[in-house]
Amino acid sequence: AVQVAQEAIATLAQNTHLCHKGLGSLELPAKEAEALDKTLLKGSCLDLFGAIVLAEALHAGLEVPADIDGALPTAAVRKELLAALPSGPLGTLTDLEKTLGSKSTVSSFLEALHASEAVLGPLCPPLDKKREKAAVEKARGALRSALSTAVEGEAVLHLAVLLLHLELGGVMLEATGKLLLPLIEALEPRLSADALGTLTAYYKAVQLVRSGGEAAEGAAEELREGLEAVRGCALSKGEAS
């Protein structure tokens, strides 16, 4: 169980660093950049914190729920385990947890994570070019596999946009569906006008379906008819079909 938790920490830390690096490489409006930063903070950063708490609990010999089985603890279990930790790691992890607040940033979390290693010990291997390349390849394979089998229009668009950023710019990202439009627009320098138009039109159709109303039925038909074009655009690295 300890090894599984440590492997989860290494993977999450690696992906968090890469997504933070990827986000920093994009030229986005300040509001959208901040929203994407918050998505990463409340996503992989929070998961990473949970994995660290679990690992420290196991190291301390605390009893953990049997159904965790290497998975990430729920918020309630994480809180319970954190409170039961010895004073050394408890103080360090409490400070780290504070950097997950609504006014914090991923940069603040990563700085605190690095500082916590003085007490907790090394949490993950340094991210060198070899590990970065392996992580990007793994993410690419996972995205392509998921995109190949996705059947819902909204999911296809989401996966397509993330894959295109990875394929065309080597950029790993973490984003919610609500934040796809600025990411589509950020692809403009690397995509043809036709491909960009395909993605933008599909995004608008997704939003119409989500909002309901008279236009939703026609937009739903657009999603069905355009699904393979969006999928193909990403799988062919930006070639609109």
C-alpha positions, 0 to 999 in steps of 0.5 A, a space after each residue: 500500500 505504501 508503494 502504491 501511494 508513493 507511485 501515485 505521488 510521483 505520477 501526480 507531482 510529475 503531471 502537476 509540474 508539467 500542466 503548470 509548465 504547459 499553462 505558463 507557456 500559453 498566451 491567455 487572457 488573465 481571467 482565463 489563465 487564472 481560472 485554468 490555474 484554479 482548475 489545476 489547483 483543485 484537481 491534480 494539486 488536491 489529489 497530490 496532497 491527498 496522496 501525500 497524506 495517505 502515504 504519511 498515514 501509512 508510514 505512521 502506522 495509522 489504520 486506513 480504510 480498507 476500501 482505499 486500496 491505493 486510491 486517493 482518499 475522500 475529503 472526509 478520510 483525508 481530513 481524518 488521517 491528517 488530524 491523526 498524524 504525528 506533530 512533525 508531518 502534521 504541521 508541514 502538511 497543514 501548511 501545505 494544505 493552506 496553499 490549496 485555498 481559493 486565494 492561492 495559486 499552483 505556484 504557491 502550492 509547488 513552492 510549499 511542496 518543495 519546502 515540505 521535503 525538508 521534513 517529509 523527505 523526497 516526495 518525487 524524483 526531479 523532472 528531467 527531460 527523459 521523465 518529461 518525455 515519458 510522461 508526455 508520451 503516456 499522456 498522449 497515448 491515454 488521450 488518443 485512446 480515450 478520444 478514439 472510443 468517446 461517443 459524447 460530443 462534449 467529451 470528444 471536443 474536450 479530449 480533442 482540444 487537450 490532445 491537439 495542445 499536446 500534439 502540436 505544442 507538447 503542452 500538457 493541460 488540465 481544464 474543465 469543459 467551460 474553459 475550452 474556448 480560450 484553449 481553442 483560440 490559443 491553437 490558432 497559430 498552429 491550426 488551419 482556419 478550417 480546423 479552427 473553425 471546426 472546433 469553434 463551431 462545435 464548441 458553440 453547438 455544445 454550449 447551445 445543447 447545454 443551455 437548452 431552449 429552441 436552438 438545442 435540438 438543431 445544435 444536438 444534430 450538429 454535434 452528431 454530424 460533426 463528431 467524427 470531424 472533431 475526432 479526426 481533426 485531433 487524431 490527425 494532428 490538426 488536419 480538418 476533415 
